[in-house]
Amino acid sequence: MKPKSGLTRFHDCYILRDSKIIKEDLWIRDGKIENPEQVFYVEQQEADITVNCDNVLIAPGFIDIQINGGWGIDFSYDSETVENGVGKVAKELLAHGVTSFCPTMITSHTEKYSKILPKIKKAQGGKHGATVLGVHLEGPFISPAKKGAHLDDYIRTPEKGLESIREVYGPLDNVIMVTLAPELPGATEAIKGLTGLGIKVALGHSTASLAQGEEAIRNGANLITHLFNAMLPFHHRDPGLVGLLASTTDKQVYYGIIADGIHTHPAALRIACRTNPQGLVLVSDAIAAQGLADGNHRIGPQAITMEGGRAYVAGTKVLCGSTTGLDECVVTFKQALDCSLEYALEAASLHPAKALGIDDRKGKLDFGYDADFVILHPKSLRVLSTWIAGECVYKRPNIASD
């Protein structure tokens, strides 16, 4: 009997590779994408399992770098049960094609960080849920003038640079990304210190000028958090952080954008995309109310009200996060821009991988990459199944009816 090769072949499918959708088989083994020429001509192996795909579309798994919770779970609030909460959200995300994510904490009391951060550990995904890449800390080092749903009482200034950061957060082992306002006293030293530790720094909830934003980019920051939201509006004499999209800095600037049909007007999406197409990163910015009915909910310590799928700070019309999944954002984004399907999919996979510096292993279906992918209906883009490290971790019921 011929020994098993460990190979799985996905046949009769379209795959997204090198920014093109092509008709080609996908081969995986040991959790990685395999080169079929190596398999055929060098190893002379055949697949143990062949999956007949019936012309579905296979794309890299979605990566959500800003998600505050969902399905009743809030990563900034439920300190005693946050481990189980992260697990629940990670599991639910599989149905949305998300294979990796960054649980996000908003501005909170210092005690919350010491209780919650050690419990949200980086973890490989599987049937239990999507991969946890690390925590995204959004605040408390932000501008009170652009606080959004963040509470004034907990906002801080990093006047001592990285020392101030550590005083609030404690150990940073589980952190992958920090959002701060670059105009604050000590922010420059904080940015240098954080990026020196390999932590990505995003600029947001800020009144920064373009010059202050450019200085932050020169000192190591590489992202903007939810572009257009919680920052100065574009002005022709000082375009603020929005101006970084057309800045002459040598570094690629990435920017998260919420394409839920509520936070960002389609015209604004088009302006951002046409100005800096390679930097656009789709994020859900989903909150605990995602997956729940309208009513009273929360984001961190802040009470919110959801009306018609729109989440507001209670008693106001201040938006405070989305209730839309990243898969839906991809569809809304494509419709709003009338862009290529390839571009819309890469904005939720390759672009976030590049922003986080993990594009050497995630965000593509290239040979040797992690076999994290989503199988989509070729027309509706509905998620049919989700795969992590070559294992099917979610399969939509009643696929035959699509």
ABEGO torsion letter per residue (X at the ends): XBBBAGBBBBBGBBBBBGGBBBBBBBBBBGGBBBBAAAAAAAAGBBBABBBBAGGBBBBBBBBBABBAEEGGBBAAABAAAAAAAAAAAAAAAAAAGBABBBBBBBBBBAAAAAAAAAABBBBBBEAAEBBBAEBBBBOABBBAAAAEABBAAABBBBAAEAAAAAAAAEBAAABABBBBBAABBGAAAAAAAAAAAGBBBBBBGBABBAAAAAAAAAAGBABBBGBGBGBBBBBAABAEAAAAAABABABBBBBBBBBAGAABBAAAAAAAAAABAAABBBBAGBBAABGBBBEBBBBEABBBBBBGGBBBBBGBABBBEBABBAAAAAAAAAAAAGBBAAAAAAAAAAAAAAAAGAAAABGBABBGBBBBBBBBBAAAGBBABBBBGGBBABBBBGAAAX
